[in-house]
Amino acid sequence: MLARLYNQNSEYKKAQEYLQKALTIKTEIGDKHGEASCYGNLGNVFLSVGEYAKAEEYLQKALTIEIEICDKDGEASCYISLGNVFQSVGEYAKAEEYLQKALTIKTEIGAKTGEASCYINLGNVFQSVGEYAKAEEYLQKALTIKTEIGDKHGEASCYGNLGNVFQSVGEYAKAEEYLQKALTIEIEICDKDGEASCYISLGNVFQSVGEYAKAEEYLQKALTIKTEICDKDGEASCYISLGNVFQSVGEYAKAEEYLQKALTIKTEICDKDGEASCYINLGNLFLSVGEYAKAEEYLQKALTIEIEICDKDGEASCYISLGNVFQSVGEYAKAEEYLQIALTIKTEIGNKRGEASCYGNLGNVFQSVGESAKAEEYLQKALTIEIEICDKDGEATCYISLGNVFDSVGEYAKAEEYLQKALTITTEIGAKTGEARCYGNLGKLCLTIGEHAKAEEYFRKAIEISKDTGEIEVQFLAHLNLNYCSLALTGNVSEALSNLLASIEKCERMLNFLGNNDRYKILFFDKHASPYRLFSSLCSSSGKHYEALHVVELGRARALADLVADRYFVEKEASLNPESFAGILKVIRDSSNRTCLYISYHGEDIFLWTAKQSKPIAFRKTKLSESYVSKHGKLSVDDLFKRESLLRNFHVLPQEQCEDRSLFSSYANQLTNEANLEVSLSSLRPLLDEEEVITDPELPTLFQVYNMLIAPVSDLLEGSEEIIVVPDRCFFQVPFAALHDKCNRYLSDTFKIRIVPSLTTLKLILDSPAGSHSETGALIVGEPSVTDVYFKGELRKLCKLPGAKAEAEMIARLLPESHLLIGEQATKQAVLQRIPSVSLVHFAAHGDAERGEIALTPPDSTMGIPHEQDYLLSMADISQVRLTAKLVVLSCCHTACGQIKTEGVVGIARAFLGSGARSVLVALWALQDDATEHFMRRFYENLVQGKSASECLHQAMKWMRNNGFSEVRQWAPFMLMGDDVSFHLGEKK
């Protein structure tokens, strides 16, 4: 009894413990029937936690005894349990065989309840392999028996299972009807567990048809009951279903939170199969938001478990999801390989629905690589199976994919035919979500072929339906596309702007769903930035320059601005409200000696705004082709500025002059621009010899970049002492100080120059509450002792940095109240312990070329060769610290580097700003030893005299140019990001 109670409450370890005790006693006293019962119950416990091999072993022992003592009923029960084990591991033929044996026995001995149970279990097996007609037939037989014998609980169970079958084939109205019948009975007989299960199934049905609010309501009811009755397994199931609902409506942070809760429970109760299921769901969540590395990591964890517990069906599902990940990142060969493995397994185990899924996904892969004929062939195979198994929802999905294939090859009539078929089905089965997406796809098709009026009609229908379902993403895309319809049909700019604004409003709403998840926000803006740029471009063309700047700022460095706001415990500044933007602009207009140069681009168009005190916003627009002509024809800004050798001419260093503070030069040379302009312009490495430098006439010079970004507004910059530049994406890596006019006058000859990620970020820093930043103390870190390490899974060796050590010691002599960490003292732990309380931080160490992360001394406790977490000061480490530093100086190679995103540069510099630093001095490229030491000496000599960081940078650059360091690579690697801070320091003797 105790074991049964623990099993019901998902306390499987305790249940196992008590059953083992019972087994020992039953064996000792020679009670064969009791012994078999214990083995059977233990087998079911192991089944519950996904230990299928052990479950089979114990159930086979029980079966042997039951046959031996001629207990036919017990024998049949063992066959049922073994059938369930085989079903769980995807051995459906074997599951059917054992359940048929049980059915034969139960029928022979007249055990009607047992007979019905066999029909239910066989129905579930047939449902698993996509034989839905057969599943319905067997479940109807069970229902008839349960009704005849007056088993209300069993009757409810049959209605529930039939409801799940109808959901599987897309008969959602019928599914709801049967599940409501089950729910009525469960409430009537006071079965709380059964009632909760009905709520879960009904929630899943409502999710399928896009009624997400109703789905959440029912699943929350289920969760309340499962928690009350202490059903941990059921509680986890509710969290999984709720997580999937939140994912459907774009609430990704909430989805992850609920799925992680489910994972915690599944791990606690040792449910290996459930744990794998959570990893799969989390992997698919990360896939949907573009976190491909994390998606792969979680799916690989799931795959390991599925193989370990011999669940073939689950294993195949992992291969499908992994295939989708590889497709998303463009690894099509690998995607095909994994999907073919999945197809083999699904075919072997007789899972027709899974087989169709594999064919469908393979079809999408072939379309991605331009193999349209093969794509059509595989999608037609998927379609044939979906029709055969009566899966209406799956059939509609195939029609949509086939429609997209025909669209891609210009067979527009056929594309429309297939999309209309999908629309008919989704409308018939009440799948509102699918219906809205069909209208969206038809709208895009009509837009392609120039049927703008029809496209507008379809997009409006998509919006109307998705308002009911709450799918904001569909509304976002429809409004975005309606902008093109407005311009094409009537040239109505006002209407186009109205639709773009509606699209931005949806985007802002989805952004709120992401909570404080920085990763998701960065990825989100990569996928949803276009309406901000289009609105700004269209406003600019219409003379609405202020509105254009407002909206482009709204989409700039939003995730960082939110980090900074959270750091200072203040309200977020970014808003569509014009008054909010006026407050943000005030930070520039409060000073008479500075001008803000705001840069944006779209295609080959470059947009430039200037803002200064007592002056209206000024705007200039230029085209890339006006200052740069390529023999390859028209280029976009991204086409040009993502070129790997861009700007190599002015920062290549002869190796003998460079103390290479790159973390690993050979690794840096292997970086490729695989997606989202991830290679920054500064990730290039010094070549071996000066003579090897080849000037590519196709690359823009500093003068040409000056003509792109500065010349159009040069008259507007006059009279200012400082320029605050707000760059856009790839322009973050431009050395603005080194840009020069036709007379070779550098921009930094005339102006101090500072970079800010966004005006919103700058305002939040300037308005930070009193006491947010320390006024005393400095932490100086130089030449950490780190040699042999593992980096990216490979054994690497780091060279010593005697120049960095000398630099750190020199700065420590200049600064009072400084704490110097050199060599063995410069551990990651020591740095993280001291860094929160000081006003100034200086690093002179190795920097990672990919994100600027810094190599420090690994702790003494490190066993063997250290891994990244032991020695690398990462963005994640910094994000966990609350800084009070006014200035962080990163005198390491590539500390301005990072992934180029819509957000800006996502690297170590951003992490410092997000954690509370007012300003960061960073390096764009590899540093020359001698030049860097002189540069830093001049910078700090000015700093201790009370000059601002921007002035110190300006003076140091000038001194370098006038004292034998005239090469751009020597004097221009550093740029200041953030506020212009100053210190009240007395110079050290």
Disulfide bonds with the S-S distance in Angstrom:
none
